[in-house]
Amino acid sequence: MGKYLNQLTLEIREGEHDERLEDLFNVTLILAVLVFLAVFCILLQLGCFENYSGALKPAPSIEWPVFPN
């Protein structure tokens, strides 16, 4: 396996085009993007990105007229 990887890296450095390697890269790139998107959506739905810090909440004694009637 090591001999194959060394030979493959030498071929790539010499400028030889490896179509199988390019196809493998394209597939793994698409899969990685899909996996990261799925994990982000799951974490977003679970509420992992919400900030529950007490320092960032507004003071309870101040009335904030955001939508005055």
N, CA, C and O of each residue as an XYZ file, in Angstrom:
276
protein
N       0.828     -1.193      0.000
C       0.000      0.000      0.000
C       0.873      1.259      0.000
O       0.605      2.220     -0.721
N       1.919      1.230      0.822
C       2.824      2.378      0.868
C       3.521      2.618     -0.452
O       3.723      3.759     -0.868
N       3.896      1.504     -1.119
C       4.552      1.635     -2.414
C       3.600      2.264     -3.436
O       4.013      3.096     -4.244
N       2.331      1.865     -3.397
C       1.345      2.426     -4.321
C       1.153      3.916     -4.054
O       1.074      4.706     -4.995
N       1.076      4.311     -2.781
C       0.892      5.726     -2.453
C       2.104      6.553     -2.856
O       1.957      7.664     -3.366
N       3.299      6.019     -2.631
C       4.509      6.736     -3.049
C       4.556      6.903     -4.563
O       4.893      7.974     -5.068
N       4.218      5.837     -5.281
C       4.202      5.912     -6.743
C       3.132      6.890     -7.215
O       3.350      7.637     -8.169
N       1.979      6.890     -6.551
C       0.899      7.783     -6.939
C       1.293      9.234     -6.713
O       1.027     10.082     -7.565
N       1.929      9.539     -5.567
C       2.334     10.920     -5.319
C       3.417     11.359     -6.299
O       3.435     12.516     -6.720
N       4.316     10.452     -6.667
C       5.335     10.806     -7.656
C       4.703     11.092     -9.008
O       5.113     12.026     -9.696
N       3.705     10.297     -9.399
C       3.034     10.528    -10.677
C       2.299     11.864    -10.662
O       2.294     12.585    -11.659
N       1.686     12.188     -9.543
C       0.955     13.451     -9.448
C       1.932     14.624     -9.510
O       1.661     15.620    -10.182
N       3.055     14.514     -8.820
C       4.035     15.598     -8.838
C       4.658     15.787    -10.211
O       5.046     16.898    -10.570
N       4.757     14.704    -10.986
C       5.320     14.814    -12.326
C       4.311     15.379    -13.316
O       4.667     15.668    -14.458
N       3.069     15.540    -12.903
C       2.068     16.150    -13.756
C       1.192     15.176    -14.508
O       0.417     15.582    -15.374
N       1.301     13.905    -14.196
C       0.443     12.934    -14.870
C      -0.972     13.066    -14.321
O      -1.172     13.266    -13.123
N      -1.929     12.952    -15.196
C      -3.331     13.112    -14.818
C      -3.910     11.759    -14.426
O      -3.841     10.797    -15.190
N      -4.481     11.698    -13.229
C      -5.111     10.476    -12.762
C      -6.616     10.717    -12.680
O      -7.105     11.397    -11.778
N      -7.324     10.156    -13.623
C      -8.769     10.405    -13.709
C      -9.525      9.765    -12.547
O     -10.488     10.344    -12.045
N      -9.096      8.572    -12.113
C      -9.766      7.928    -10.979
C      -9.608      8.753     -9.709
O     -10.549      8.883     -8.926
N      -8.427      9.306     -9.509
C      -8.181     10.119     -8.323
C      -9.013     11.394     -8.361
O      -9.516     11.832     -7.325
N      -9.165     11.990     -9.525
C      -9.987     13.193     -9.644
C     -11.459     12.876     -9.377
O     -12.148     13.643     -8.705
N     -11.935     11.756     -9.898
C     -13.319     11.355     -9.636
C     -13.535     11.070     -8.158
O     -14.564     11.445     -7.595
N     -12.586     10.418     -7.538
C     -12.683     10.134     -6.107
C     -12.700     11.421     -5.299
O     -13.455     11.536     -4.334
N     -11.881     12.385     -5.682
C     -11.862     13.674     -4.994
C     -13.200     14.390     -5.138
O     -13.717     14.933     -4.161
N     -13.765     14.398     -6.340
C     -15.043     15.069     -6.563
C     -16.160     14.434     -5.742
O     -16.998     15.139     -5.180
N     -16.171     13.115     -5.673
C     -17.212     12.421     -4.899
C     -17.047     12.709     -3.416
O     -18.028     13.005     -2.734
N     -15.828     12.628     -2.907
C     -15.623     12.863     -1.475
C     -15.879     14.324     -1.112
O     -16.327     14.608     -0.001
N     -15.605     15.245     -2.016
C     -15.888     16.649     -1.749
C     -17.391     16.884     -1.618
O     -17.836     17.576     -0.702
N     -18.167     16.313     -2.527
C     -19.621     16.456     -2.472
C     -20.171     15.797     -1.210
O     -21.034     16.365     -0.541
N     -19.681     14.614     -0.883
C     -20.148     13.933      0.326
C     -19.790     14.702      1.592
O     -20.590     14.767      2.525
N     -18.607     15.280      1.629
C     -18.202     16.053      2.800
C     -19.083     17.280      2.972
O     -19.477     17.603      4.093
N     -19.398     17.963      1.891
C     -20.271     19.139      1.970
C     -21.658     18.726      2.455
O     -22.243     19.406      3.299
N     -22.188     17.630      1.938
C     -23.502     17.162      2.362
C     -23.527     16.741      3.827
O     -24.496     17.009      4.536
N     -22.473     16.088      4.277
C     -22.402     15.668      5.680
C     -22.321     16.884      6.598
O     -23.017     16.936      7.612
N     -21.489     17.855      6.261
C     -21.384     19.052      7.096
C     -22.687     19.838      7.108
O     -23.064     20.388      8.143
N     -23.381     19.901      5.977
C     -24.670     20.587      5.921
C     -25.704     19.864      6.779
O     -26.477     20.503      7.492
N     -25.721     18.541      6.712
C     -26.670     17.765      7.511
C     -26.395     17.930      9.004
O     -27.328     18.091      9.791
N     -25.132     17.891      9.394
C     -24.780     18.068     10.809
C     -25.143     19.467     11.281
O     -25.638     19.634     12.396
N     -24.906     20.473     10.448
C     -25.268     21.834     10.815
C     -26.771     21.969     11.003
O     -27.224     22.597     11.960
N     -27.553     21.379     10.088
C     -29.017     21.459     10.211
C     -29.511     20.733     11.457
O     -30.419     21.216     12.133
N     -28.926     19.583     11.769
C     -29.329     18.847     12.969
C     -28.999     19.646     14.219
O     -29.829     19.749     15.122
N     -27.795     20.215     14.284
C     -27.416     21.010     15.452
C     -28.261     22.267     15.571
O     -28.560     22.706     16.682
N     -28.646     22.846     14.457
C     -29.504     24.020     14.485
C     -30.882     23.665     15.024
O     -31.455     24.420     15.811
N     -31.420     22.519     14.606
C     -32.726     22.084     15.081
C     -32.694     21.706     16.558
O     -33.694     21.864     17.259
N     -31.569     21.214     17.031
C     -31.450     20.848     18.447
C     -31.213     22.055     19.337
O     -31.256     21.934     20.561
N     -30.965     23.207     18.750
C     -30.768     24.423     19.521
C     -29.370     24.590     20.076
O     -29.177     25.265     21.087
N     -28.403     23.989     19.433
C     -27.028     24.065     19.925
C     -26.392     25.425     19.677
O     -25.368     25.738     20.285
N     -26.967     26.238     18.807
C     -26.372     27.523     18.482
C     -27.022     28.681     19.226
O     -26.679     29.841     18.998
N     -27.961     28.367     20.116
C     -28.596     29.430     20.897
C     -27.698     29.803     22.062
O     -27.020     28.954     22.641
N     -27.704     31.064     22.391
C     -26.847     31.542     23.474
C     -27.715     31.794     24.701
O     -28.619     32.629     24.663
N     -27.447     31.080     25.780
C     -28.216     31.216     27.000
C     -27.465     32.009     28.061
O     -27.718     31.846     29.255
N     -26.557     32.853     27.640
C     -25.768     33.629     28.587
C     -26.643     34.691     29.247
O     -27.386     35.401     28.569
N     -26.552     34.797     30.584
C     -27.314     35.796     31.302
C     -26.803     37.198     31.069
O     -27.552     38.160     31.236
N     -25.554     37.338     30.689
C     -24.977     38.665     30.478
C     -25.506     39.310     29.197
O     -25.504     40.536     29.083
N     -25.949     38.522     28.250
C     -26.417     39.071     26.989
C     -27.920     39.327     26.965
O     -28.436     39.876     25.991
N     -28.628     38.935     28.026
C     -30.065     39.174     28.081
C     -30.323     40.597     28.543
O     -29.541     41.139     29.323
N     -31.411     41.219     28.077
C     -31.710     42.582     28.524
C     -32.125     42.595     29.991
O     -32.595     41.595     30.533
N     -31.942     43.726     30.600
C     -32.303     43.869     32.003
C     -33.817     43.765     32.166
O     -34.553     44.331     31.357
N     -34.306     43.055     33.194
C     -35.748     42.870     33.335
C     -36.474     44.144     33.760
O     -37.683     44.245     33.550
N     -35.784     45.120     34.348
C     -36.457     46.316     34.830
C     -36.681     47.352     33.720
O     -37.483     48.271     33.887
N     -35.986     47.210     32.600
C     -36.121     48.183     31.508
C     -37.173     47.674     30.530
O     -37.143     46.516     30.114
N     -38.103     48.554     30.171
C     -39.106     48.193     29.189
C     -38.613     48.595     27.818
O     -38.279     49.757     27.584
N     -38.569     47.657     26.934
C     -38.059     47.877     25.597
C     -39.231     48.032     24.626
O     -39.857     47.030     24.280
N     -39.547     49.232     24.179
C     -40.695     49.426     23.284
C     -40.341     49.089     21.840
O     -40.148     49.976     21.009
N     -40.262     47.814     21.562
C     -39.899     47.389     20.225
C     -41.070     47.562     19.271
O     -40.913     48.100     18.175
N     -42.247     47.104     19.691
C     -43.450     47.249     18.886
C     -44.498     48.015     19.704
O     -45.423     47.398     20.231
N     -44.377     49.330     19.821
C     -45.358     50.065     20.612
C     -46.723     50.104     19.894
O     -46.794     50.137     18.666
N     -47.777     50.098     20.681
C     -49.131     50.124     20.108
C     -49.588     51.531     19.869
O     -50.702     51.745     19.391
